[in-house]
Amino acid sequence: MFLEIVTPEAILFSSEVDSFSAPGINGEFQILNNHAPIVSILKEGVVYIHVHNQEKLVLEDLPGQLVAKADDDKILTLAINSGTLELNDNKAIILAD
């Protein structure tokens, strides 16, 4: 699936991913490939981006807000204050603060 994370300042992430987890207002949830369409409000928390099948992704080229998880460098983390998630046809867009 394709994930794009956008803030008012910049596009932080734009790439194919295996899955990701987001902090929804009713708790954290995970989105896998071929998930049904969804729109959700996000609260303060951490977005976990799983890129295990990505070999071309260069961690040094990512913005400073995206950090590789300490015990698995194929999981990226991004702290957000709030946001909105839309997923349709295996393309997810997170508008984050």
C-alpha positions in Angstrom: 0.0 0.0 0.0 1.1 3.6 -0.5 1.4 5.9 2.5 1.8 9.7 2.4 2.2 11.7 5.6 1.7 15.5 5.1 2.1 18.4 7.6 1.4 22.1 7.0 5.2 22.5 6.5 6.2 19.6 4.3 5.6 16.1 3.0 7.3 13.9 5.6 6.9 10.5 4.0 5.8 9.2 0.7 6.4 5.5 -0.1 5.1 2.0 -0.4 4.7 0.4 3.1 3.8 -3.1 4.4 1.5 -1.7 7.1 1.2 1.1 9.6 -0.4 1.8 13.0 -2.0 5.0 14.0 -3.3 6.5 17.3 -7.1 6.8 16.7 -9.4 8.6 19.1 -10.7 5.3 20.3 -7.3 3.6 20.5 -4.4 2.5 18.3 -5.3 0.6 15.1 -3.3 -1.1 12.3 -3.9 -0.7 8.6 -2.8 -3.6 6.4 -2.8 -4.0 2.6 -6.2 -4.1 1.0 -7.9 -2.6 4.0 -11.5 -1.4 3.5 -11.8 2.4 2.9 -11.6 4.4 6.1 -11.6 8.0 7.4 -10.5 8.6 10.9 -9.5 11.3 13.3 -6.1 10.8 15.0 -5.1 11.9 18.4 -1.7 12.6 20.0 0.6 9.6 19.8 3.0 7.7 17.5 2.5 6.5 14.0 4.4 3.2 13.4 5.3 2.6 9.7 6.4 -0.9 8.8 8.7 -1.0 5.8 10.2 -4.5 6.0 9.9 -5.2 2.3 11.5 -1.8 1.3 15.1 -2.2 0.2 15.3 1.2 -1.6 14.3 3.3 1.4 17.4 5.2 2.7 16.9 6.2 6.3 19.4 9.1 6.1 17.2 10.8 3.5 14.1 10.9 5.7 13.2 14.1 7.6 14.3 14.3 11.2 10.8 13.8 12.6 10.9 10.2 11.3 13.0 7.9 13.4 13.8 4.3 13.0 12.7 2.2 16.0 15.6 1.2 18.2 15.1 -2.6 18.0 14.0 -2.7 14.3 15.2 -0.2 11.7 12.5 -1.4 9.3 9.9 0.3 11.6 9.8 4.0 11.4 8.1 6.2 14.1 6.6 9.6 13.9 5.1 11.5 16.9 2.0 13.5 16.0 -0.2 15.9 18.0 -3.3 15.2 16.0 -4.4 14.5 12.5 -6.7 12.9 10.0 -6.3 9.6 8.1 -8.0 8.7 4.8 -7.5 5.3 3.1 -9.0 4.3 -0.2 -7.8 1.9 -2.9 -4.6 1.0 -1.0 -3.5 4.7 -0.8 -3.4 6.2 2.7 -2.9 9.9 3.4 -2.3 11.2 6.9 -2.6 14.9 7.5 -0.7 15.5 10.7 0.1 18.3 13.1 
